[in-house]
């Protein structure tokens, strides 16, 4: 009887050890998955910041260009736009800047002559610089600043404008319109990635079928209070949410990967492991019963 109980205890120990091991492996997989996803988001965020660093470096060179400054300072009326002797040089400078694929437009503006000029076009005579939505904000800023993201109809991509005014040149402006198509193309295999503002509104997405200026709630995401934090990783109700802030632009990188498919894979593995463990325990029980039967049939 004692031997029989000992063998049953062994089976119970094996079963318990197997289930604990299974649970630990599951927890380890979840932890590794969260860490890997966090690393992925960090890399995306670092890549975005590097792109903006490069943009700001190029922009400073553009802003400090002596030819651009002289042209804006000397063009006093609309008729001078193309007749000024620096016009062609300025146009070539703007074209050179936009050879960088992500720089959709490089343009300058002058309130005195009320015009803007980019690499291929200048405004008509009815254009009024002071009526533009960026005008007041530009002249109030002390340094370069980013405007609001908008969807460009011509290119079909999200664009943000980096702009700065010249204080010593009354109401002269330089700007680069930066497009995010190149950036998001590197993330084409990642779904559920958005850049949102502090009101949960989508301002960029690697899925262009997602409408800008709509809420993440409109697309069924499980938000709860996650957007109340700057940087957070939350695992809740089979949903993993990674949120990382970008202080430079007051944005948040929001990522909810397809965690459910990963969980389904792990559950399938868990199910197979449980079956295997159950079969092993049943075999051991069978061997115990067989051994006991032989003991009974074999007289001492």
Secondary structure, DSSP 8 states (H G I E B T S, - for coil): -HHHHHHHHHHHHHHHHHHHHHHHHHHHHHHHHHHHHHHHHHHHHHHHHHHHHHHHHHHHHHHT-HHHHHHHHH--STTHHHHSTTHHHHHHHHHHHTTSTTEEEEEEEETTTTEEE-SS-B--TT--GGGSTTHHHHHH-SS-EE---EEETTTTEEEEEEEEEESSSTTEEEEEEEE-HHHHHTTTT--SEEEE-TTSBEEEESSTTS-TT-BGGGGT---TTGGGSSSEEEEETTEEEEEEEETTTTEEEEE---HHHHHHHHHHHHHHHHHHHHHHHHHHHHHHHHHHHHHHHS--
